[in-house]
């Protein structure tokens, strides 16, 4: 049986955050951060290069936290 899998780099199959060439202490953008979050550190380019998608997820997270806080304050004062 012949396989076409030839992975010479041992770091290729591990999480991207543990690869030696990942970051080198450079800043990552929102898309890379959310891609790492959604893929559990496996890939940093899943969301592509569009900055709007990363900003959308960040603003969505802020909106959910704000709405939950307002909801908790509002319903805590009614009782």
N, C-alpha and C positions, 0 to 999 in steps of 0.2 A: 504494500500500500504506500502510495506516494502522497505526501501532503505539500501544499504550496505555502505553508506558514513558515516564514523565516524571520524570526524576531531576534536580531543580534543584540539589541539593547535590552538589558535586564530591567531597566526602569520603565520600559514602554507600557507594561501592563499594570503598573501600580498607580495609585492616586497621583494626580498632577501636582498637588501641593508638596509631595515628597520627592519630586524629581529635581535633580541638581540644577537644571537649567530653567526652572519655573519663573522665579521672581527676582532673585538677587536684590531684594529689598527695594524694589521699584513699587510705585503706587499702582494699584489696580483700579480699573474703572468700575462703574456700577454693574455693567453687563457681566464682567468677569466675576464680581462678587456674587451676583445672583445665580450665575451659572454654576459656580462652585457650591452654592447652597442647595440648588435643586438637584444636582448630580452627586451630592455627598462627597465633593472633592475629586471626582473622577475626571471632569473636563471643565475647562475654563472658557471655551468658545462656543457653547451650545446656543446662546442667544444671539450670536452674530456680533456685528460691529455697530449696530444702531443704538445710539445712546438713549433714545426715547423709551425703549422697552425697559431698560434698567431704571430710569426715572419713574416710569409708570408703577413698577413693583414697589419702589421706595415710597412713593406718594400713597399708594394703596395701603401699605403697612402703617403709615402715619395716620391715614384716615380711619382705619379700623381701630387703632389705639385710641384716637381722639373720640370716636363715636362710642366705644366701649366705656371710656372714662365718663363722658357726659351721661350715658345711659345709667351707669352705676351711681353717679351723684344724684341724678334726677329721681331714680326709684328708691334710693336710700332715704331721701327726705320725705317721701310720701308716707312711709310707714311710721 
